[in-house]
Amino acid sequence: MLIMNKQTLGVMQHRAELLARIASQREQVAGMGARWRAPLAFADQGLVAVRFLGSNPVLVAGVVAIFVIRRRGVVGLMAGAWRVWKSYRAVAAFSARLTSRG
């Protein structure tokens, strides 16, 4: 019985040492996590933004259009829109004439 108690005492001491080492390692890992929390959160927000822009191409096109407007000006954009409208009307009229003949 004395041998069993010595073995049990040895196992219990080893267990206590392991538990102390585990607690120390847990604190180290928590410290590393605290240091990386802000950079990882920033990277995560970047990924969310990229996914959002990838799923909303119309929004991206709108932003690009705003930059074009700022570069060419509103008057230049309206002149371009007027040309596109006139071209559309001419093509639609020509298309209507072609389909009415057939």
Secondary structure, 3 states (H helix, E strand, C coil): CHHHHHHHHHHHHHHHHHHHHHHHHHHHHHHHHHHHHHHHHHHHHHHHHHHHHHHCHHHHHHHHHHHHHHHHHHHHHHHHHHHHHHHHHHHHHHHHHHHHHC
